[in-house]
Amino acid sequence: MSYVFDAGAETVWSPALRTGELYARFLRETAAVLGLPTGLVEIASDMYEIDLGPYETLIAAIFETTSAARQPVLRGLLESVLLPSIVILDRAGRPLTATSPEQVDLIARAQALAMPR
C-alpha cells in the first residue's frame, strides 16, 4: 500500500503509507506555521492532488526560510519536508532556482534522495 501524490495527470510521488502520511502531516503543520495553504487537495485518505500554484508558493517560502536559517534545529525540521518537496516540484516541471550556495546544497541533497515515483 502507498500514498499517491498527483500533479495534473502525472503521479509525482507514491511513497509507502507511513512515509506519505508523515509527509502530508509535516507539510500541513509547516504551512500552518507559515500562514500559507498547502496546495494539497485530498482525494482519498491516501491520495492527494497537488494544486501547483499554492504548493509552489509554500515550498518556495520553506526553501527561503531554510536556506536563511542559522538555527540548526529549525533548519533540520524544515528540511524534512523541504527535500522531498523539491523533488516533487521538479517532477511536476516546476524546479526551484537556487540563488545562494545554501540553496544549491539543498537542491543537490534533495536530488540525492532518489525517491521512487
Contact map, one row per residue, 1 for C-alpha under 8 A:
111000000000000110000000000000000000000000000000000000000000000000000000000000000000000000000000000000000000000000000
111100000000011110010000000000000000000000000100000000000000000000000000000000000000000000000000000000000000000000000
111110000000111110011000000000000000000000000110000000000000000000000000000000000000000000000000000000000000000000000
011111000010111000010000000000000000000000000111000000000000000000000000000000000000000000000000000000000000000000000
001111100011110000000000000000000000000000000011110000000000000000000000000000000000000000000000000000000000000000000
000111111111100000000000000000000000000000000011110000000000000000000000000000000000000000000000000000000000000000000
000011111111000000000000000000000000000000000000111100000000000000000000000000000000000000010000000000000000000000000
000001111100000000000000000000000000000000000000110000000000000000000000000000000000000000000000000000000000000000000
000001111110000000000000000000000000000000000000000000000000000000000000000000000000000000000000000000000000000000000
000001111111000000000000000000000000000000000000000000000000000000000000000000000000000000010000000000000000000000000
000111101111110000000000000000000000000000000000000000000000000000000000000000000000000000000000000000000000000000001
000011100111110000000000000000000000000000000000000000000000000000000000000000000000000100110000000000000000000000001
001111000011111000000000000000000000000000000000000000000000000000000000000000000000000100000000000000000000000000111
011110000011111100010000000000000000000000000000000000000000000000000000000000000000000000000000000000000000000000011
011100000000111110110000000000000000000000000000000000000000000000000000000000000000000000000000000000000000000000011
111000000000011111110000000000000000000000000000000000000000000000000000000000000000000000000000000000000000000000000
111000000000001111111000000000000000000000000100000000000000000000000000000000000000000000000000000000000000000000000
000000000000000111111100000000000000000000000000000000000000000000000000000000000000000000000000000000000000000000000
000000000000001111111110000000000000000000000000000000000000000000000000000000000000000000000000000000000000000000000
011100000000011111111111000000000000000000000100000000000000000000000000000000000000000000000000000000000000000000000
001000000000000011111111100000000000000000000100000000000000000000000000000000000000000000000000000000000000000000000
000000000000000001111111110000000000000000000000000000000000000000000000000000000000000000000000000000000000000000000
000000000000000000111111111000000000000000000000000000000000000000000000000000001000000000000000000000000000000000000
000000000000000000011111111100000000000000000000000000000000000000000000000000000000000000000000000000000000000000000
000000000000000000001111111110000000000000000000000000000000000000000000000000000000000000000000000000000000000000000
000000000000000000000111111111000000000000000000000000000000000000000000000000001000000000000000000000000000000000000
000000000000000000000011111111100000010000000000000000000000000000000000000000001000000000000000000000000000000000000
000000000000000000000001111111110000010000000000000000000000000000000000000000000000000000000000000000000000000000000
000000000000000000000000111111111000000000000000000000000000000000000000000000000000000000000000000000000000000000000
000000000000000000000000011111111100000000000000000000000000000000000000000001000000000000000000000000000000000000000
000000000000000000000000001111111111110000000000000000000100000000000000000000000000000000000000000000000000000000000
000000000000000000000000000111111111100000000000000000000000000000000000000000000000000000000000000000000000000000000
000000000000000000000000000011111111000000000000000000000000000000000000000000000000000000000000000000000000000000000
000000000000000000000000000001111111000000000000000000000000000000000000000000000000000000000000000000000000000000000
000000000000000000000000000000111111100000000000000000000000000000000000000000000000000000000000000000000000000000000
000000000000000000000000000000111111110000000000000001000100000000000000000000000000000000000000000000000000000000000
000000000000000000000000000000110011111000000000000001100100000000000000000000000000000000000000000000000000000000000
000000000000000000000000001100100001111100000000000001100100000000000000000000000000000000000000000000000000000000000
000000000000000000000000000000000000111110000000011111110100000000000000000000000000000000000000000000000000000000000
000000000000000000000000000000000000011111000001111000100000000000000000000000000000000000000000000000000000000000000
000000000000000000000000000000000000001111100001111000000000000000000000000000000000000000000000000000000000000000000
000000000000000000000000000000000000000111111111100000000000000000000000000000000000000000000000000000000000000000000
000000000000000000000000000000000000000011111111100000000000000000000000000000000000000000000000000000000000000000000
000000000000000000000000000000000000000001111111000000000000000000000000000000000000000000000000000000000000000000000
000000000000000000000000000000000000000001111110000000000000000000000000000000000000000000000000000000000000000000000
011100000000000010011000000000000000000001111111000000000000000000000000000000000000000000000000000000000000000000000
001111000000000000000000000000000000000001111111100000000000000000000000000000000000000000000000000000000000000000000
000111000000000000000000000000000000000111110111110000000000000000000000000000000000000000000000000000000000000000000
000011110000000000000000000000000000000111100011111000000000000000000000000000000000000000000000000000000000000000000
000011110000000000000000000000000000001110000001111100100000000000000000000000000000000000000000000000000000000000000
000000100000000000000000000000000000001110000000111111100000000000000000000000000000000000000000000000000000000000000
000000100000000000000000000000000000001000000000011111110000000000000000000000000000000000000000000000000000000000000
000000000000000000000000000000000000001000000000001111111000000000000000000000000000000000000000000000000000000000000
000000000000000000000000000000000001111000000000001111111100000000000000000000000000000000000000000000000000000000000
000000000000000000000000000000000000111100000000011111111110000000000000000000000000000000000000000000000000000000000
000000000000000000000000000000000000001000000000000111111111000000000000000000000000000010000100000000000000000000000
000000000000000000000000000000000000000000000000000011111111100000000000000000000000000000000000000000000000000000000
000000000000000000000000000000100001111000000000000001111111110000000000000000000000000000000000000000000000000000000
000000000000000000000000000000000000000000000000000000111111111000000000000000000100110000000000000000000000000000000
000000000000000000000000000000000000000000000000000000011111111100000000000000000000000000000001000000000000000000000
000000000000000000000000000000000000000000000000000000001111111110000000000000000000000000000000000000000000000000000
000000000000000000000000000000000000000000000000000000000111111111000000000001000100000000000000000000000000000000000
000000000000000000000000000000000000000000000000000000000011111111100000000000000100000000000000000000100000000000000
000000000000000000000000000000000000000000000000000000000001111111110000000000000000000000000000000000000000000000000
000000000000000000000000000000000000000000000000000000000000111111111000000000000000000000000000000000000000000000000
000000000000000000000000000000000000000000000000000000000000011111111000011001100000000000000000000000000000000000000
000000000000000000000000000000000000000000000000000000000000001111111000001000000000000000000000000001100100000000000
000000000000000000000000000000000000000000000000000000000000000111111100000000000000000000000000000000000000000000000
000000000000000000000000000000000000000000000000000000000000000011111111011000000000000000000000000000000000000000000
000000000000000000000000000000000000000000000000000000000000000000011111001000000000000000000000000000000000000000000
000000000000000000000000000000000000000000000000000000000000000000001111111000000000000000000000000000000000000000000
000000000000000000000000000000000000000000000000000000000000000000001111111100000000000000000000000000000000000000000
000000000000000000000000000000000000000000000000000000000000000000000011111110000000000000000000000000000000000000000
000000000000000000000000000000000000000000000000000000000000000001001011111111000000000000000000000000000000000000000
000000000000000000000000000000000000000000000000000000000000000001101111111111100000000000000000000000000000000000000
000000000000000000000000000000000000000000000000000000000000000000000001111111110000000000000000000000000000000000000
000000000000000000000000000000000000000000000000000000000000000000000000111111111000000000000000000000000000000000000
000000000000000000000000000001000000000000000000000000000000010001000000011111111100000000000000000000000000000000000
000000000000000000000000000000000000000000000000000000000000000001000000001111111110000000000000000000000000000000000
000000000000000000000000000000000000000000000000000000000000000000000000000111111111000000000000000000000000000000000
000000000000000000000010011000000000000000000000000000000000000000000000000011111111100000000000000000000000000000000
000000000000000000000000000000000000000000000000000000000010011000000000000001111111110000000000000000000000000000000
000000000000000000000000000000000000000000000000000000000000000000000000000000111111111000000000000000000110110010000
000000000000000000000000000000000000000000000000000000000000000000000000000000011111111100000000000000000000010010100
000000000000000000000000000000000000000000000000000000000010000000000000000000001111111110000000000000000000000000000
000000000000000000000000000000000000000000000000000000000010000000000000000000000111111111000011000000000010011000000
000000000000000000000000000000000000000000000000000000000000000000000000000000000011111111100010000000000000011000100
000000000001100000000000000000000000000000000000000000000000000000000000000000000001111111110000000000000000000000000
000000000000000000000000000000000000000000000000000000010000000000000000000000000000111111111111000000000000000000000
000000000000000000000000000000000000000000000000000000000000000000000000000000000000011111111111000000000000000000000
000000000001000000000000000000000000000000000000000000000000000000000000000000000000001111111110000000000000000000000
000000100101000000000000000000000000000000000000000000000000000000000000000000000000000111111110000000000000000000000
000000000000000000000000000000000000000000000000000000000000000000000000000000000000000011111110000000000000000000000
000000000000000000000000000000000000000000000000000000010000000000000000000000000000000011111111000000000000000000000
000000000000000000000000000000000000000000000000000000000000000000000000000000000000011011111111100000000000000000000
000000000000000000000000000000000000000000000000000000000001000000000000000000000000010011000111110000000000000000000
000000000000000000000000000000000000000000000000000000000000000000000000000000000000000000000011111000000000000000000
000000000000000000000000000000000000000000000000000000000000000000000000000000000000000000000001111110110010000000000
000000000000000000000000000000000000000000000000000000000000000000000000000000000000000000000000111110110000000000000
000000000000000000000000000000000000000000000000000000000000000000000000000000000000000000000000011111110000000000000
000000000000000000000000000000000000000000000000000000000000000000000000000000000000000000000000011111111000000000000
000000000000000000000000000000000000000000000000000000000000000000100000000000000000000000000000000111111100000000000
000000000000000000000000000000000000000000000000000000000000001000100000000000000000000000000000011111111110000000000
000000000000000000000000000000000000000000000000000000000000000000000000000000000000000000000000011111111111000000000
000000000000000000000000000000000000000000000000000000000000000000000000000000000000000000000000000011111111100000000
000000000000000000000000000000000000000000000000000000000000000000100000000000000010000000000000000001111111110000000
000000000000000000000000000000000000000000000000000000000000000000000000000000000010010000000000010000111111111000000
000000000000000000000000000000000000000000000000000000000000000000000000000000000000000000000000000000011111111100000
000000000000000000000000000000000000000000000000000000000000000000000000000000000010000000000000000000001111111110000
000000000000000000000000000000000000000000000000000000000000000000000000000000000011011000000000000000000111111111000
000000000000000000000000000000000000000000000000000000000000000000000000000000000000011000000000000000000011111111000
000000000000000000000000000000000000000000000000000000000000000000000000000000000000000000000000000000000001111111000
000000000000000000000000000000000000000000000000000000000000000000000000000000000011000000000000000000000000111111100
000000000000000000000000000000000000000000000000000000000000000000000000000000000000000000000000000000000000011111110
000000000000100000000000000000000000000000000000000000000000000000000000000000000001001000000000000000000000000011111
000000000000111000000000000000000000000000000000000000000000000000000000000000000000000000000000000000000000000001111
000000000011111000000000000000000000000000000000000000000000000000000000000000000000000000000000000000000000000000111
